[in-house]
Amino acid sequence: MVANQQSERYTADQALRHPWITRNEYDDIPFSFAEEQAAFNKAQSLIFVLKIYLILFYLKKLSKKIIKSMIFCKYLQINKRNHDAQKIDKSFYEIKVINQNKKG
């Protein structure tokens, strides 16, 4: 309860809630202003780290979806190319058959 720096001293309210004054050993010892500030800063740091973790988790999940959609789009492009190539082959075959019929 006695400290050189004012930020480390208890206020009157905190001193009256101290277990030594209340004679109740189960009461929590109140924090000084500096201790409350340190606890608040630690809590804010933890919240910040959790937010970063959640953002990274979401981005990882999103990137998997993007990769899957990119693979699916590539699959569709390949199938479209194959389909177009089959049409071209069929067209060339039909032209060839028509030319042979004209000759024969």
Backbone as ProteinMPNN parsed JSONL, in Angstrom:
{"seq_chain_A": "MVANQQSERYTADQALRHPWITRNEYDDIPFSFAEEQAAFNKAQSLIFVLKIYLILFYLKKLSKKIIKSMIFCKYLQINKRNHDAQKIDKSFYEIKVINQNKKG", "coords_chain_A": {"N_chain_A": [[0.813, -1.193, 0.0], [2.103, 1.079, 0.368], [4.011, 2.965, -1.728], [6.564, 4.367, -3.787], [6.069, 5.564, -6.343], [3.223, 7.157, -7.701], [1.502, 5.853, -9.479], [1.776, 3.234, -8.753], [0.665, 3.018, -6.286], [-2.118, 2.126, -4.16], [-5.53, 3.178, -4.532], [-7.843, 4.845, -2.294], [-10.207, 3.383, -2.258], [-9.353, 0.915, -3.281], [-7.554, 0.177, -1.288], [-9.275, -0.188, 0.876], [-10.595, -2.447, 0.011], [-8.732, -4.409, 0.245], [-7.615, -7.647, 1.274], [-6.282, -7.742, 3.725], [-7.317, -5.61, 5.128], [-10.101, -6.1, 5.047], [-10.22, -8.458, 6.355], [-10.821, -10.837, 5.246], [-9.65, -13.612, 3.945], [-10.151, -14.75, 1.509], [-10.78, -12.867, -0.364], [-9.91, -11.19, -3.393], [-6.738, -9.729, -4.096], [-6.594, -6.374, -4.794], [-5.65, -4.829, -7.908], [-3.0, -2.513, -8.541], [-2.874, 0.667, -10.276], [-0.861, 0.517, -12.235], [-0.542, -2.256, -12.417], [-3.088, -2.965, -13.319], [-3.032, -1.712, -15.805], [-0.949, -3.132, -17.046], [-2.106, -5.703, -17.136], [-4.274, -5.159, -18.794], [-2.931, -4.464, -21.161], [-1.708, -6.908, -21.762], [-3.968, -8.475, -22.215], [-5.015, -7.164, -24.461], [-2.973, -7.663, -26.27], [-3.189, -10.441, -26.511], [-5.758, -10.632, -27.639], [-5.256, -9.364, -30.078], [-3.425, -11.177, -31.245], [-5.075, -13.421, -31.473], [-6.995, -12.447, -33.288], [-5.373, -12.097, -35.56], [-4.677, -14.763, -35.994], [-7.217, -15.85, -36.619], [-7.781, -14.436, -38.966], [-5.723, -15.378, -40.64], [-6.403, -18.09, -40.686], [-8.892, -17.948, -41.968], [-8.08, -16.901, -44.455], [-6.493, -18.992, -45.369], [-8.407, -20.995, -45.665], [-10.018, -19.764, -47.581], [-8.193, -19.543, -49.674], [-7.872, -22.21, -50.389], [-10.394, -22.73, -51.471], [-10.313, -20.993, -53.645], [-8.206, -22.081, -55.125], [-9.31, -24.577, -55.741], [-11.471, -23.738, -57.336], [-10.037, -22.56, -59.412], [-8.745, -24.783, -60.485], [-10.962, -26.22, -61.335], [-11.967, -24.453, -63.283], [-9.851, -24.541, -65.104], [-10.056, -27.209, -65.833], [-12.552, -27.109, -67.131], [-11.849, -25.439, -69.269], [-10.001, -27.036, -70.613], [-11.628, -29.203, -71.325], [-13.407, -27.843, -72.979], [-11.676, -27.036, -75.019], [-10.958, -29.574, -75.975], [-13.426, -30.446, -76.848], [-13.967, -28.525, -78.826], [-11.852, -29.148, -80.531], [-12.615, -31.695, -81.318], [-14.895, -31.041, -82.762], [-13.733, -29.621, -84.85], [-12.16, -31.646, -86.024], [-14.198, -33.317, -86.835], [-15.471, -31.676, -88.686], [-13.428, -31.386, -90.636], [-13.299, -34.051, -91.428], [-15.849, -34.387, -92.529], [-15.682, -32.595, -94.684], [-13.701, -33.845, -96.151], [-14.967, -36.235, -96.796], [-17.043, -35.256, -98.37], [-15.58, -34.163, -100.505], [-14.428, -36.489, -101.505], [-16.705, -37.793, -102.387], [-17.483, -36.12, -104.42], [-15.453, -36.547, -106.274], [-15.723, -39.187, -106.829]], "CA_chain_A": [[0.0, 0.0, 0.0], [3.014, 2.223, 0.352], [4.911, 2.887, -2.879], [7.119, 5.68, -4.136], [5.382, 6.127, -7.507], [1.785, 7.263, -7.497], [0.789, 4.859, -10.288], [1.881, 1.928, -8.1], [-0.07, 3.049, -5.012], [-3.55, 1.845, -4.158], [-6.442, 4.269, -4.196], [-8.509, 4.581, -1.009], [-11.173, 2.302, -2.478], [-8.597, -0.334, -3.399], [-6.993, -0.154, 0.028], [-10.358, -0.696, 1.722], [-10.978, -3.784, -0.462], [-7.609, -5.33, 0.424], [-7.947, -8.697, 2.244], [-5.694, -7.454, 5.024], [-8.243, -4.685, 5.784], [-11.425, -6.72, 5.187], [-10.028, -9.666, 7.186], [-11.351, -11.981, 4.516], [-8.496, -14.108, 3.196], [-10.581, -15.248, 0.206], [-10.918, -11.746, -1.283], [-8.784, -10.97, -4.307], [-5.95, -8.528, -3.833], [-6.846, -5.474, -5.93], [-4.492, -4.391, -8.69], [-2.688, -1.085, -8.598], [-3.113, 1.179, -11.63], [0.17, -0.034, -13.125], [-0.854, -3.672, -12.624], [-4.266, -3.02, -14.19], [-2.582, -1.331, -17.141], [-0.177, -4.258, -17.591], [-3.063, -6.777, -17.44], [-5.031, -4.711, -19.963], [-2.049, -4.567, -22.324], [-1.55, -8.331, -22.087], [-5.24, -8.929, -22.792], [-5.102, -6.595, -25.807], [-2.016, -8.406, -27.098], [-3.781, -11.745, -26.766], [-6.855, -10.42, -28.583], [-4.632, -9.071, -31.369], [-2.878, -12.429, -31.777], [-6.214, -14.263, -31.866], [-7.561, -11.888, -34.516], [-4.445, -12.437, -36.647], [-4.833, -16.198, -36.242], [-8.483, -16.066, -37.309], [-7.644, -13.921, -40.328], [-4.892, -16.322, -41.395], [-7.198, -19.309, -40.866], [-9.884, -17.66, -42.998], [-7.385, -16.773, -45.735], [-6.086, -20.342, -45.783], [-9.624, -21.667, -46.12], [-10.418, -19.091, -48.807], [-7.24, -19.879, -50.736], [-8.193, -23.567, -50.845], [-11.56, -22.622, -52.353], [-9.88, -20.339, -54.882], [-7.412, -23.057, -55.881], [-10.245, -25.566, -56.287], [-12.221, -23.141, -58.438], [-9.111, -22.385, -60.526], [-8.549, -26.111, -61.076], [-12.206, -26.552, -62.036], [-12.001, -23.613, -64.492], [-8.862, -25.098, -66.026], [-10.67, -28.448, -66.319], [-13.569, -26.729, -68.109], [-11.171, -24.929, -70.455], [-9.417, -28.183, -71.327], [-12.735, -29.938, -71.936], [-13.925, -27.025, -74.086], [-10.707, -27.167, -76.114], [-11.091, -30.919, -76.541], [-14.705, -30.481, -77.558], [-13.758, -27.733, -80.034], [-10.957, -29.916, -81.401], [-13.417, -32.777, -81.888], [-15.749, -30.434, -83.785], [-12.885, -29.315, -86.007], [-11.828, -32.919, -86.657], [-15.417, -33.802, -87.491], [-15.679, -30.821, -89.858], [-12.453, -31.784, -91.647], [-13.695, -35.369, -91.923], [-17.009, -34.197, -93.405], [-15.198, -31.971, -95.915], [-12.95, -34.875, -96.86], [-15.956, -37.176, -97.342], [-17.745, -34.553, -99.465], [-14.65, -34.082, -101.636], [-14.286, -37.826, -102.098], [-17.959, -38.107, -103.09], [-17.493, -35.334, -105.662], [-14.494, -37.151, -107.177], [-16.119, -40.549, -107.168]], "C_chain_A": [[0.858, 1.259, 0.0], [3.993, 2.007, -0.8], [5.386, 4.29, -3.21], [6.374, 6.328, -5.298], [3.877, 6.086, -7.304], [1.016, 6.201, -8.274], [0.832, 3.468, -9.662], [1.135, 1.878, -6.77], [-1.537, 2.703, -5.218], [-4.326, 3.132, -3.926], [-7.079, 3.915, -2.855], [-9.484, 3.423, -1.14], [-10.465, 0.953, -2.567], [-8.021, -0.761, -2.054], [-8.061, -0.728, 0.946], [-10.835, -2.082, 1.279], [-9.876, -4.812, -0.265], [-7.966, -6.363, 1.499], [-7.375, -8.435, 3.644], [-6.609, -6.522, 5.832], [-9.583, -5.361, 6.041], [-11.388, -7.952, 6.084], [-10.672, -10.904, 6.548], [-10.244, -12.47, 3.591], [-8.856, -14.602, 1.805], [-10.826, -14.124, -0.802], [-9.686, -11.651, -2.171], [-8.049, -9.701, -3.91], [-6.149, -7.597, -5.027], [-5.543, -5.074, -6.614], [-4.266, -2.904, -8.503], [-2.941, -0.619, -10.039], [-2.118, 0.598, -12.621], [-0.106, -1.503, -13.42], [-2.082, -3.831, -13.526], [-3.888, -2.698, -15.627], [-1.812, -2.468, -17.8], [-1.106, -5.415, -17.982], [-3.874, -6.423, -18.689], [-4.189, -4.858, -21.23], [-1.838, -6.018, -22.743], [-2.814, -8.877, -22.74], [-5.386, -8.417, -24.224], [-4.148, -7.31, -26.756], [-2.569, -9.776, -27.466], [-4.919, -11.631, -27.786], [-6.301, -10.16, -29.985], [-4.111, -10.352, -32.018], [-4.011, -13.35, -32.232], [-6.866, -13.756, -33.151], [-6.681, -12.225, -35.712], [-4.578, -13.915, -37.003], [-6.112, -16.475, -37.026], [-8.429, -15.567, -38.747], [-6.832, -14.888, -41.184], [-5.637, -17.628, -41.67], [-8.22, -19.11, -41.983], [-9.229, -17.562, -44.376], [-6.937, -18.133, -46.268], [-7.281, -21.096, -46.351], [-10.088, -21.081, -47.456], [-9.489, -19.464, -49.952], [-7.481, -21.293, -51.259], [-9.371, -23.537, -51.805], [-11.167, -22.001, -53.686], [-9.095, -21.314, -55.746], [-8.324, -24.103, -56.507], [-11.019, -24.989, -57.463], [-11.32, -22.914, -59.652], [-8.878, -23.715, -61.249], [-9.779, -26.501, -61.884], [-12.316, -25.749, -63.33], [-11.033, -24.138, -65.539], [-9.398, -26.384, -66.65], [-11.721, -28.128, -67.383], [-12.936, -26.217, -69.395], [-10.595, -26.068, -71.287], [-10.522, -28.965, -72.023], [-13.317, -29.168, -73.116], [-12.983, -27.115, -75.279], [-10.823, -28.527, -76.793], [-12.364, -31.027, -77.365], [-14.588, -29.71, -78.875], [-12.877, -28.486, -81.029], [-11.72, -31.067, -82.058], [-14.331, -32.243, -82.987], [-14.951, -30.148, -85.054], [-12.519, -30.591, -86.75], [-13.022, -33.457, -87.441], [-15.674, -32.994, -88.761], [-14.722, -31.195, -90.975], [-12.813, -33.138, -92.255], [-14.867, -35.23, -92.886], [-16.597, -33.57, -94.728], [-14.476, -33.005, -96.78], [-13.909, -35.857, -97.527], [-16.691, -36.529, -98.518], [-16.844, -34.469, -100.691], [-14.462, -35.433, -102.297], [-15.533, -38.19, -102.872], [-18.023, -37.337, -104.408], [-16.569, -35.981, -106.694], [-15.037, -38.492, -107.696], [-17.418, -40.652, -107.788]], "O_chain_A": [[0.394, 2.352, -0.326], [4.708, 1.006, -0.846], [4.695, 5.274, -2.946], [6.076, 7.522, -5.246], [3.33, 5.106, -6.801], [-0.002, 5.699, -7.798], [0.015, 2.613, -10.001], [0.988, 0.804, -6.187], [-2.118, 2.944, -6.276], [-3.871, 4.045, -3.237], [-6.88, 2.815, -2.34], [-9.581, 2.581, -0.248], [-10.926, -0.035, -1.995], [-8.009, -1.949, -1.732], [-7.789, -1.653, 1.712], [-11.415, -2.816, 2.078], [-10.073, -5.985, -0.581], [-8.554, -6.009, 2.521], [-7.952, -8.877, 4.638], [-6.677, -6.621, 7.057], [-10.149, -5.221, 7.126], [-12.434, -8.431, 6.521], [-11.013, -11.873, 7.226], [-9.933, -11.834, 2.584], [-7.964, -14.85, 0.994], [-11.056, -14.4, -1.979], [-8.574, -11.984, -1.761], [-8.651, -8.73, -3.451], [-5.896, -7.997, -6.163], [-4.486, -4.994, -5.988], [-5.21, -2.133, -8.33], [-3.194, -1.442, -10.919], [-2.496, 0.225, -13.731], [0.076, -1.951, -14.552], [-2.121, -4.711, -14.385], [-4.37, -3.34, -16.559], [-2.002, -2.738, -18.986], [-0.921, -6.035, -19.03], [-4.129, -7.28, -19.535], [-4.684, -5.325, -22.256], [-1.794, -6.325, -23.935], [-2.745, -9.646, -23.699], [-5.83, -9.154, -25.104], [-4.482, -7.537, -27.919], [-2.433, -10.219, -28.606], [-5.02, -12.454, -28.695], [-6.827, -10.684, -30.967], [-4.333, -10.582, -33.207], [-3.902, -13.99, -33.278], [-7.248, -14.553, -34.008], [-7.19, -12.6, -36.768], [-4.589, -14.275, -38.18], [-6.098, -17.246, -37.985], [-8.973, -16.207, -39.647], [-7.206, -15.184, -42.319], [-5.518, -18.202, -42.753], [-8.399, -19.979, -42.836], [-9.764, -18.083, -45.355], [-6.996, -18.389, -47.47], [-7.179, -21.754, -47.386], [-10.5, -21.817, -48.353], [-9.943, -19.678, -51.076], [-7.311, -21.545, -52.452], [-9.365, -24.222, -52.828], [-11.636, -22.434, -54.738], [-9.292, -21.371, -56.96], [-8.141, -24.478, -57.665], [-11.208, -25.664, -58.475], [-11.768, -23.055, -60.79], [-8.822, -23.759, -62.478], [-9.661, -27.046, -62.982], [-12.71, -26.291, -64.362], [-11.357, -24.178, -66.726], [-9.221, -26.623, -67.844], [-11.779, -28.792, -68.418], [-13.418, -26.516, -70.488], [-10.692, -26.064, -72.514], [-10.373, -29.349, -73.183], [-13.679, -29.761, -74.132], [-13.429, -27.254, -76.418], [-10.792, -28.627, -78.019], [-12.375, -31.624, -78.442], [-15.05, -30.178, -79.915], [-13.134, -28.462, -82.233], [-11.491, -31.375, -83.228], [-14.526, -32.894, -84.014], [-15.411, -30.391, -86.17], [-12.563, -30.622, -87.979], [-12.882, -33.977, -88.548], [-16.05, -33.553, -89.791], [-15.131, -31.313, -92.13], [-12.651, -33.345, -93.457], [-14.889, -35.871, -93.937], [-17.098, -33.962, -95.781], [-14.634, -33.023, -98.0], [-13.701, -36.264, -98.67], [-16.931, -37.175, -99.537], [-17.31, -34.685, -101.81], [-14.348, -35.515, -103.52], [-15.439, -38.834, -103.917], [-18.554, -37.84, -105.398], [-16.882, -35.96, -107.885], [-14.826, -38.863, -108.85], [-17.859, -41.752, -108.119]]}, "name": "protein", "num_of_chains": 1, "seq": "MVANQQSERYTADQALRHPWITRNEYDDIPFSFAEEQAAFNKAQSLIFVLKIYLILFYLKKLSKKIIKSMIFCKYLQINKRNHDAQKIDKSFYEIKVINQNKKG"}
